[in-house]
Each structure stands twice: as C-alpha cells, then as structure tokens.
C-alpha cells in the first residue's frame, strides 16, 4: 500500500508543474497627453516705397514638440525695384530651419528633438503698389504647436 501511495504521490507531484500556465506580466502602454498652443504673426506693407519689417520671438519648446506652420504670403513684383519676400527662421537646440516665400500658402511641419529656448525670427521686405487697387504686400505666419507628454 505504501508503494501505491508513493506512486500516486510521484504522479501527482510530477504533473503539478505542468498544469499551471505561464502568465506574463502585463506592461501598460504609456498614456500620452497633448498640450496645444497657437500664435500668429502678420504684417501688411502700406508704403509706396520698399520697406522692411522684422520680428523676433523667444519660445521654449520641449523635446517631442510638433511645430506646424501655415505661411501665407502675397508680394507683388513692382517695376522699379525687387519683389518683396518673407524669410522665417526657427533656431534652437532642437530645431534649425529657414523658409523663404513670396506667394501662395504653404504648410510646414517639424519635430523638435531637444528641449530648450528657440528663437523665431521673421524678416520681410515689401511695398504697396498704388497703381493698382490691390492691398499692399503682406504675410501671415500661423504657428500651431503640440507638446506630447507621458502621463504618469
């Protein structure tokens, strides 16, 4: 009888490890949170003679910030001097870009890869043609930023 109990005990103990499923720990996906910021810079030239306009803005971008720019420009080509333009630059530790535009609407998207202070510099030259009834040269720079953060 002791042999029968020993065989049953050995049979049960040998199967005990086989009956349990391996359970892998569940690692939760990180939850992301978005913060949206918008700002605008625009200028219209109202002088018949060519003139310049500039603006500098300091802004802090975090790593992982998505910067979207909608740049609208309208610069006529006068007979007596060069056509105007708008030149926009973003310079900082995580983003260095520059675009120049004289007409049309264009969309740009950049990702910031390092946190820090960034300088947005806009330089423009233009005039207003009094010979036509169209408005003077102008630009509109609309910035939309999305900062992505991991929620703890």
Long-range contacts (C-beta under 8 A, 24 or more apart in sequence): 30-150, 30-151, 31-150, 31-151, 32-148, 32-149, 32-150, 32-151, 33-148, 33-149, 33-150, 33-151, 34-146, 34-147, 34-148, 34-149, 35-146, 35-147, 35-149, 36-144, 36-145, 36-146, 36-147, 37-144, 37-145, 37-147, 38-142, 38-143, 38-144, 38-145, 39-143, 40-140, 40-141, 40-142, 40-143, 41-120, 41-122, 41-140, 41-141, 41-143, 42-138, 42-139, 42-140, 42-141, 43-124, 43-138, 43-139, 44-135, 44-136, 44-137, 44-138, 45-84, 45-126, 45-127, 45-128, 45-136, 45-137, 45-138, 46-128, 46-136, 47-127, 47-128, 47-136, 48-127, 48-128, 48-129, 48-130, 49-127, 50-78, 50-81, 50-82, 50-84, 50-125, 50-126, 50-127, 51-125, 51-126, 51-127, 52-123, 52-124, 52-125, 53-122, 53-123, 53-124, 53-125, 53-126, 54-121, 54-122, 54-123, 54-124, 55-121, 55-122, 56-119, 56-120, 56-121, 56-122, 57-119, 57-120, 57-121, 58-117, 58-118, 58-119, 58-120, 59-117, 59-118, 59-120, 60-115, 60-116, 60-117, 60-118, 61-92, 61-94, 61-95, 61-112, 61-115, 61-116, 61-118, 61-145, 61-147, 62-112, 62-115, 62-147, 62-149, 63-94, 63-112, 63-113, 63-114, 63-115, 64-111, 64-112, 64-147, 64-148, 64-149, 65-94, 65-111, 65-112, 65-145, 65-146, 65-147, 65-148, 66-109, 66-110, 66-111, 66-112, 66-145, 66-146, 66-148, 67-95, 67-109, 67-110, 67-111, 67-112, 67-143, 67-144, 67-145, 68-107, 68-108, 68-109, 68-143, 68-144, 68-145, 68-146, 69-99, 69-107, 69-108, 69-109, 69-110, 69-141, 69-142, 69-143, 69-144, 70-105, 70-106, 70-107, 70-140, 70-141, 70-142, 70-144, 71-99, 71-101, 71-105, 71-106, 71-107, 71-108, 71-139, 71-140, 71-141, 71-142, 72-104, 72-105, 72-139, 72-140, 72-141, 72-142, 73-101, 73-102, 73-103, 73-104, 73-138, 73-139, 73-140, 74-103, 74-135, 74-137, 74-138, 74-139, 75-102, 75-103, 75-126, 75-137, 75-139, 76-127, 76-129, 76-132, 76-134, 76-137, 78-127, 78-129, 81-127, 82-125, 84-124, 84-125, 84-126, 84-127, 84-137, 85-124, 85-125, 85-126, 86-122, 86-123, 86-124, 86-139, 86-141, 87-122, 87-123, 87-124, 88-120, 88-121, 88-122, 88-141, 89-119, 89-120, 89-121, 89-122, 90-118, 90-119, 90-120, 90-121, 91-118, 91-119, 91-121, 92-116, 92-117, 92-118, 92-119, 93-117, 93-118, 94-118, 101-139
